[in-house]
Amino acid sequence: GTDGHKYINGVLDKLAQDVRAVEIAHARKKD
């Protein structure tokens, strides 16, 4: 169970970073 959670957390972290990067890029374009 724990290894699976670690893997999922790692994937979610990467996805979250990608989403933030996209949001930041859009915010900069608005300016």
C-alpha positions as CSV (number, residue, x, y, z in Angstrom):
1,G,0.0,0.0,0.0
2,T,2.6,2.6,0.9
3,D,4.7,2.2,-2.2
4,G,1.5,2.7,-4.3
5,H,0.8,5.9,-2.4
6,K,4.3,7.2,-2.8
7,Y,4.0,6.6,-6.6
8,I,0.6,8.3,-6.8
9,N,1.8,11.2,-4.7
10,G,4.9,11.6,-7.0
11,V,2.6,11.6,-10.1
12,L,0.2,14.1,-8.6
13,D,3.1,16.4,-7.6
14,K,4.4,16.4,-11.2
15,L,0.9,17.1,-12.5
16,A,0.4,19.9,-10.0
17,Q,3.7,21.5,-11.1
18,D,2.7,21.3,-14.7
19,V,-0.7,22.9,-14.0
20,R,1.0,25.7,-12.0
21,A,3.4,26.3,-14.8
22,V,0.5,26.6,-17.3
23,E,-1.5,28.9,-15.0
24,I,1.6,31.1,-14.4
25,A,2.2,31.3,-18.2
26,H,-1.5,32.3,-18.8
27,A,-1.3,34.9,-16.0
28,R,1.9,36.4,-17.6
29,K,0.2,36.6,-21.0
30,K,-2.8,38.5,-19.6
31,D,-0.4,41.2,-18.4
